[in-house]
């Protein structure tokens, strides 16, 4: 990203549907509801919007959502690849458009019926011919058919290398569910867990248990981005986009990068981390909250290590000691699985001071997107 992007754009609106297991409506309707809610939150009208960004996996095209919401002309529209890895990148693209004058108000959105419709956790069932499909041919014959099985390979190696047990992963699940328990929007509201609960949950793919795996959710989430100058005249304190980055590592594949030199880290997140720290001039010690992508618990630990919050193999202890507030909405393990977009919204609430689990004095929040895939990240900060 350009070094001078930081501080030129801000998130001014967040909106979501309810998070459920059976929405009872189309993905387009979910997207439209989320976008309208985000615009209402921003104090803006559909006519103010001239840009839209979403995921390549979203079934609702930008022009269709714009038409259904009542948006007029669009001067910018874009999509980002790689599933959950796109979450922070949609905001980055919106910020780039605003900073360069391509658009003035950009809406980022993601909506799906991931529980009642297509379930990503069901794995590879049918694949059109593609380079990605050919790459999967190296692992599918060995029974590695689902995201959980792909992550389990790296997780097992991580435990072996650092002499840990699966309880290390349970630390993440317990923290997420603690925050979800006090979040009325969370699917697991009122349902905290203990390490014993984690250890008693059934195996999915060893060493991953049920409570190591994110939910499957129906819902939608939208984010509104505009210039910092315009943001200052809107209802809520702006969450300034201090830094934004994308990253893919060497020999990167989509959750099956088994041919790297080391399976105990996330090189794509290291690429993001280096950019965020360099362009922001900040360091791990400057972060007040971490909203880390948690589709599987082991990758939360690896992210903390890649970002330099602790040393290799030390993240479980870091989480257990709660040295950095993590996933204060409950994360994708506790609130909802919205490909990380609900995490961006929680980061905004922390900056505004409106989170149900507000961290006192929170002024800087780190947000990450999908791991094991080409990914992205943000640092959001208060204005001034």
C-alpha positions in Angstrom: 0.0 0.0 0.0 1.1 3.6 -0.3 2.8 4.9 2.7 0.7 8.0 2.7 -2.7 6.3 2.8 -2.8 6.1 6.6 -5.1 8.7 8.1 -6.9 9.7 4.9 -10.0 7.5 5.1 -12.2 6.2 8.0 -14.9 3.8 8.7 -18.1 5.8 9.5 -20.8 3.2 9.4 -21.4 -0.4 10.4 -24.5 -2.5 10.0 -25.5 -6.1 10.2 -28.4 -8.5 10.1 -29.1 -10.8 13.0 -26.7 -13.8 13.1 -28.6 -17.1 12.8 -28.5 -20.7 11.5 -31.5 -20.2 9.2 -32.1 -16.7 8.0 -35.2 -17.6 5.9 -34.3 -15.1 3.2 -32.0 -14.7 0.2 -28.4 -13.7 0.4 -29.3 -10.6 -1.6 -31.8 -9.6 0.9 -29.3 -10.1 3.7 -26.8 -7.9 1.9 -29.3 -5.2 1.3 -30.4 -5.2 4.9 -26.8 -4.9 6.1 -25.9 -2.1 3.7 -29.0 -0.1 4.6 -28.2 -0.5 8.3 -24.6 0.6 7.8 -25.7 3.7 5.9 -28.3 4.6 8.6 -25.5 4.2 11.2 -23.3 6.5 9.2 -26.0 9.1 8.8 -25.8 8.8 5.0 -28.3 8.1 2.2 -28.0 5.6 -0.6 -27.6 8.5 -3.0 -24.3 9.4 -1.2 -22.7 6.0 -2.2 -20.5 5.9 -5.3 -18.4 2.8 -4.6 -19.0 -0.8 -3.5 -16.5 -3.6 -2.6 -17.2 -7.3 -1.8 -15.7 -10.8 -1.9 -15.4 -12.8 -5.1 -17.3 -15.5 -3.2 -20.3 -13.3 -2.6 -23.4 -14.2 -4.7 -24.8 -10.6 -4.7 -23.1 -8.4 -7.4 -22.3 -4.9 -6.6 -24.7 -3.5 -9.2 -27.5 -5.7 -8.0 -27.0 -4.6 -4.3 -26.7 -1.0 -5.4 -30.0 -1.2 -7.4 -31.8 -2.9 -4.5 -30.6 -0.4 -1.9 -31.3 2.6 -4.1 -27.8 3.7 -4.9 -27.4 5.7 -8.0 -24.2 5.9 -10.2 -21.1 3.9 -9.2 -17.6 5.2 -10.0 -15.9 2.3 -8.3 -16.7 -1.4 -7.8 -14.4 -4.2 -6.9 -14.0 -7.7 -5.5 -11.3 -9.5 -3.5 -10.3 -13.1 -3.7 -9.5 -15.8 -1.1 -12.5 -16.2 1.1 -12.0 -14.7 4.6 -8.6 -13.4 3.5 -10.6 -10.6 1.7 -12.2 -9.1 4.8 -9.7 -6.3 5.7 -8.7 -6.0 2.0 -12.2 -4.8 1.1 -11.7 -1.9 3.5 -8.2 -1.3 2.1 -9.6 -1.1 -1.4 -12.3 1.3 -0.2 -9.7 3.5 1.5 -7.6 3.5 -1.6 -10.5 4.6 -3.7 -11.4 7.4 -1.2 -7.8 8.5 -0.8 -7.2 8.8 -4.5 -10.5 10.5 -5.3 -11.9 7.6 -7.3 -14.9 7.5 -5.0 -16.3 9.5 -2.0 -18.4 7.0 -0.1 -17.7 3.3 -0.5 -19.6 0.4 1.1 -18.0 -3.0 1.8 -20.3 -5.9 2.4 -20.5 -9.7 2.8 -23.7 -11.7 3.1 -24.3 -15.5 2.9 -26.5 -18.3 4.1 -23.4 -20.3 5.2 -25.4 -22.6 7.6 -28.7 -23.1 5.8 -27.3 -22.9 2.3 -23.8 -23.7 1.1 -21.6 -24.9 4.0 -17.9 -24.2 3.6 -17.1 -26.7 6.3 -18.5 -29.6 4.2 -15.3 -29.3 2.1 -14.6 -30.1 -1.5 -17.6 -31.8 -3.1 -17.5 -30.5 -6.7 -14.8 -28.4 -8.3 -14.7 -26.8 -11.7 -11.4 -27.2 -13.5 -8.9 -24.6 -12.2 -5.4 -24.1 -11.0 -6.6 -24.2 -7.4 -8.5 -27.5 -8.1 -5.3 -29.0 -9.6 -3.4 -28.0 -6.5 -6.0 -29.8 -4.3 -5.2 -32.9 -6.2 -2.1 -33.3 -4.1 -4.1 -33.6 -0.8 -7.6 -34.9 -1.6 -6.5 -38.5 -2.3 -5.1 -38.7 1.3 -8.4 -37.7 2.9 -7.7 -34.0 3.4 -11.1 -32.9 2.2 -12.1 -30.1 4.5 -10.7 -26.8 5.9 -10.5 -28.5 9.3 -8.4 -31.3 7.9 -6.0 -28.9 6.1 -5.5 -26.8 9.3 -5.1 -29.9 11.4 -1.8 -30.8 9.6 -0.2 -27.5 10.6 -1.7 -27.6 14.1 -0.3 -31.1 14.8 3.1 -29.9 13.7 2.9 -26.8 15.9 2.1 -28.9 19.0 4.9 -31.3 18.2 7.5 -28.6 17.6 6.8 -26.7 20.8 6.0 -29.6 23.1 2.4 -28.6 23.6 -1.0 -30.4 24.0 -4.3 -29.5 22.4 -5.2 -27.6 25.6 -3.1 -24.8 24.1 -5.7 -24.2 21.5 -8.4 -24.2 24.2 -7.1 -21.0 25.6 -8.4 -19.2 22.5 -11.8 -20.8 22.6 -12.3 -20.0 26.3 -11.4 -16.3 25.7 -13.7 -15.9 22.7 -16.6 -17.6 24.4 -16.1 -15.4 27.6 -16.7 -12.3 25.5 -19.5 -13.9 23.4 -21.3 -14.7 26.7 -21.9 -11.0 27.4 -22.7 -10.0 23.8 -26.4 -10.1 23.0 -25.7 -10.3 19.3 -23.6 -13.4 19.7 -25.0 -16.9 18.9 -23.4 -18.1 22.1 -24.6 -15.3 24.3 -24.8 -16.5 27.8 -22.8 -19.6 27.1 -19.2 -19.3 28.3 -17.0 -22.4 28.4 -14.0 -23.8 30.4 -10.9 -25.6 29.3 -12.5 -28.8 30.6 -15.4 -28.1 28.2 -13.0 -27.7 25.4 -11.2 -30.9 26.2 -14.5 -32.8 26.4 -15.7 -31.6 23.0 -15.6 -34.2 20.2 -12.8 -34.5 17.8 -13.3 -33.1 14.3 -9.8 -33.8 12.9 -7.1 -34.4 15.5 -5.8 -32.3 17.1 -8.8 -30.0 16.4 -11.9 -30.5 18.5 -15.4 -29.1 17.9 -14.7 -26.0 20.0 -11.6 -25.2 18.0 -13.7 -24.6 14.9 -15.7 -21.5 14.0 -19.5 -21.5 13.5 -21.5 -21.8 10.4 -23.7 -18.7 10.2 -26.4 -17.0 8.1 -26.1 -13.2 8.0 -24.7 -10.0 6.5 -22.4 -7.3 7.5 -21.6 -4.0 5.8 -19.0 -1.2 6.4 -19.0 2.4 5.1 -15.8 4.2 4.3 -15.3 7.9 3.5 -12.7 10.6 3.9 -11.6 11.6 7.4 -12.7 15.2 6.6 -16.2 14.1 5.7 -16.3 11.7 8.6 -15.9 14.5 11.1 -19.3 15.8 10.2 -21.1 12.5 10.7 -22.8 11.1 13.8 -20.2 8.8 15.2 -16.5 9.3 16.0 -14.6 8.0 12.9 -12.5 4.9 13.1 -9.5 6.1 11.1 -7.8 3.6 8.8 -4.3 4.1 10.2 -2.8 1.3 8.0 -4.0 -1.5 5.7 -2.2 -4.3 4.0 -2.5 -7.5 2.0 -0.1 -10.4 2.0 0.7 -13.8 0.3 3.7 -15.8 1.2 6.2 -17.8 -0.9 4.8 -21.1 -2.1 1.3 -19.9 -1.0 -1.6 -22.2 -1.6 -5.2 -21.9 -0.3 -5.0 -23.5 3.2 -2.8 -26.3 2.0 0.6 -24.7 1.9 2.3 -27.9 3.1 5.4 -27.6 1.0 6.9 -24.7 2.8 10.0 -25.0 4.9 8.0 -24.6 8.2 4.4 -25.4 9.0 4.5 -23.7 12.4 3.8 -20.2 11.1 1.7 -18.1 8.8 4.1 -16.4 6.3 1.2 -14.5 4.6 0.4 -12.9 7.9 4.0 -12.0 8.4 3.9 -10.1 5.1 0.8 -8.2 6.4 2.4 -7.6 9.8 5.6 -6.1 8.4 3.6 -3.7 6.2 1.3 -2.6 9.0 4.1 -1.9 11.5 6.2 -0.1 8.8 3.5 2.1 7.4 1.9 3.0 10.7 5.1 3.5 12.7 3.5 1.5 15.5 4.4 -1.7 17.3 2.6 -4.6 19.1 2.9 -2.7 22.4 0.9 0.1 20.9 -2.2 -2.0 20.3 -5.1 -1.8 22.8 -7.3 -4.6 21.3 -6.7 -7.5 18.8 -9.5 -8.7 16.6 -7.8 -11.8 15.1 -9.4 -14.1 12.5 -10.4 -17.2 14.4 -11.8 -19.7 12.0 -9.6 -22.3 13.8 -7.9 -21.7 17.1 -4.3 -22.7 16.2 -4.1 -20.0 13.7 -4.9 -17.3 16.3 -1.8 -18.4 18.2 0.4 -18.4 15.1 -0.9 -14.9 14.3 0.1 -13.5 17.6 3.6 -14.9 17.0 3.9 -13.6 13.5 2.9 -10.1 14.6 5.5 -10.2 17.4 3.3 -10.1 20.4 5.3 -13.1 21.8 7.9 -15.6 20.7 7.3 -18.8 18.7 5.4 -21.4 20.8 4.5 -18.8 23.5 1.1 -17.6 22.3 -1.0 -20.0 24.4 0.5 -18.5 27.5 0.1 -15.0 26.1 -3.7 -15.7 25.6 -4.1 -17.4 29.0 -2.7 -14.3 30.7 -4.9 -12.0 28.6 -2.0 -9.7 27.9 -4.0 -8.3 24.9 -7.8 -8.2 24.9 -8.8 -10.5 22.0 -12.0 -10.8 20.0 -14.1 -8.8 22.3 -17.3 -9.6 20.3 -16.7 -13.3 20.8 -15.1 -13.8 17.4 -16.2 -16.3 14.8 -16.1 -19.0 17.4 -18.6 -17.2 19.7 -20.4 -14.4 17.8 -20.8 -15.4 14.2 -18.8 -16.5 11.2 -19.1 -13.7 8.7 -15.8 -14.2 6.9 -14.2 -11.7 9.4 -16.4 -8.7 8.5 -18.1 -8.8 11.9 -14.6 -8.5 13.4 -14.0 -5.2 11.5 -17.3 -3.9 12.9 -16.2 -4.8 16.5 -12.9 -3.0 16.0 -14.9 0.1 15.0 -17.1 -0.2 18.1 -13.9 -0.4 20.3 -12.7 2.9 18.7 -16.1 4.5 19.2 -16.3 3.3 22.8 -19.6 1.4 22.2 -18.6 -2.3 22.4 -20.6 -4.4 24.9 -17.2 -5.5 26.1 -15.5 -2.1 25.9 -11.8 -1.9 26.7 -11.2 1.4 28.6 -9.2 3.9 26.6 -9.1 1.7 23.4 -7.6 4.0 20.7 -5.8 1.5 18.4 -7.1 -1.9 17.2 -5.5 -4.5 15.1 -7.8 -6.5 12.8 -6.8 -9.5 10.7 -8.5 -11.5 8.0 -8.4 -15.2 7.0 -5.4 -17.3 7.7 -3.9 -20.1 5.7 -4.9 -18.1 2.6 -3.7 -14.9 1.0 -4.8 -12.4 3.6 -5.1 -8.8 4.8 -5.1 -6.7 7.9 -5.9 -3.3 9.3 -4.9 -0.9 12.1 -7.8 1.3 13.1 -7.4 4.3 15.4 -9.2 7.2 16.9 -9.2 10.6 15.2 -6.6 12.8 16.9 
